[in-house]
Amino acid sequence: MLKIVAAAVLAIFVAGAAEAACLAPAPPGIPDGKTASVDQMNNAAVAVKQYVKMLEFYQACLKKQDSDAPAGTTDEQRRIWLTQYNNAVDKMEEVANAFNAQLRIYKARSQ
């Protein structure tokens, strides 16, 4: 009985450690194109590019986590990792689209 409890505790610890291994980055703030300065827009462009790179690193981490997962890893856990991976793609597009929309507004101010 003690071995079963110890194995369960170890499995919970390993699962928790595996989940904590890959952390999604926080999205950058996107300035309002109506009021943003040149520096704010340039800084936001850099931040968005860095965010995309960090999400790509996060996705690579999730892939590695899945490929290195112990034999007892459940299908549900693998589905969670896949969902996180796919959500990262959605976040990339969402942040890029939000920035591009504000950039268009910003550029329209000077016309």
C-alpha positions as CSV (number, residue, x, y, z in Angstrom):
1,M,0.0,0.0,0.0
2,L,2.8,2.4,0.9
3,K,4.4,1.7,-2.5
4,I,1.2,2.6,-4.3
5,V,0.8,5.9,-2.4
6,A,4.5,6.7,-3.0
7,A,4.0,6.0,-6.7
8,A,0.9,8.2,-6.9
9,V,2.7,11.0,-5.1
10,L,5.7,10.7,-7.5
11,A,3.4,10.7,-10.5
12,I,1.7,13.8,-9.3
13,F,5.0,15.5,-8.7
14,V,6.4,14.4,-12.1
15,A,3.2,15.6,-13.9
16,G,3.3,18.9,-12.0
17,A,7.0,19.4,-12.9
18,A,6.3,18.5,-16.5
19,E,3.5,21.1,-16.7
20,A,5.7,23.7,-15.1
21,A,8.6,23.1,-17.5
22,C,7.0,24.9,-20.4
23,L,5.6,28.4,-19.6
24,A,3.8,30.5,-22.1
25,P,5.0,34.0,-22.3
26,A,2.7,37.0,-21.6
27,P,1.7,38.9,-24.6
28,P,3.1,42.4,-25.1
29,G,1.1,45.5,-24.7
30,I,0.0,47.0,-28.0
31,P,-0.1,50.8,-28.1
32,D,-3.1,52.7,-29.4
33,G,-2.3,53.7,-33.0
34,K,-4.3,56.9,-32.5
35,T,-2.0,58.3,-29.9
36,A,1.2,56.2,-30.0
37,S,4.6,57.8,-30.6
38,V,7.1,56.6,-33.1
39,D,9.2,55.1,-30.3
40,Q,6.1,53.3,-28.9
41,M,5.3,51.7,-32.2
42,N,8.9,50.7,-32.8
43,N,9.2,49.2,-29.3
44,A,5.9,47.4,-29.9
45,A,7.2,46.0,-33.2
46,V,10.3,44.6,-31.4
47,A,8.2,43.3,-28.5
48,V,5.8,41.5,-30.9
49,K,8.7,39.9,-32.8
50,Q,10.2,38.8,-29.5
51,Y,6.9,37.4,-28.3
52,V,6.6,35.3,-31.4
53,K,10.1,33.9,-30.9
54,M,9.3,33.2,-27.3
55,L,6.1,31.4,-28.3
56,E,8.1,29.3,-30.8
57,F,10.4,28.4,-28.0
58,Y,7.4,27.5,-25.9
59,Q,6.1,25.3,-28.7
60,A,9.4,23.6,-29.0
61,C,9.4,23.0,-25.2
62,L,5.9,21.4,-25.5
63,K,7.0,19.2,-28.3
64,K,10.1,18.1,-26.3
65,Q,8.0,17.6,-23.2
66,D,5.6,15.3,-25.2
67,S,8.5,13.3,-26.8
68,D,10.3,12.9,-23.5
69,A,7.2,12.1,-21.5
70,P,7.4,9.0,-19.3
71,A,5.6,5.9,-20.4
72,G,2.7,6.5,-18.1
73,T,1.7,9.8,-19.5
74,T,-2.0,9.8,-20.2
75,D,-3.6,10.6,-23.6
76,E,-5.4,13.4,-21.8
77,Q,-2.1,15.0,-20.8
78,R,-0.9,14.7,-24.4
79,R,-4.1,16.4,-25.6
80,I,-3.5,19.2,-23.1
81,W,0.0,19.8,-24.5
82,L,-1.3,19.7,-28.1
83,T,-4.0,22.2,-27.2
84,Q,-1.4,24.5,-25.6
85,Y,0.7,24.2,-28.7
86,N,-2.2,25.1,-31.0
87,N,-3.2,27.9,-28.7
88,A,0.3,29.4,-29.1
89,V,-0.3,29.6,-32.8
90,D,-3.6,31.4,-32.2
91,K,-1.9,33.8,-29.8
92,M,0.8,34.6,-32.4
93,E,-1.8,35.5,-35.0
94,E,-3.9,37.4,-32.5
95,V,-1.1,39.6,-31.3
96,A,0.3,40.1,-34.8
97,N,-3.1,41.1,-36.1
98,A,-3.7,43.5,-33.1
99,F,-0.4,45.2,-33.7
100,N,-0.9,45.4,-37.5
101,A,-4.4,47.0,-36.9
102,Q,-2.9,49.6,-34.6
103,L,0.0,50.1,-37.0
104,R,-2.4,50.9,-39.9
105,I,-4.2,53.4,-37.6
106,Y,-0.9,54.9,-36.7
107,K,0.2,55.2,-40.3
108,A,-3.1,56.7,-41.4
109,R,-2.5,59.6,-39.0
110,S,0.4,60.9,-41.1
111,Q,-1.6,60.9,-44.3
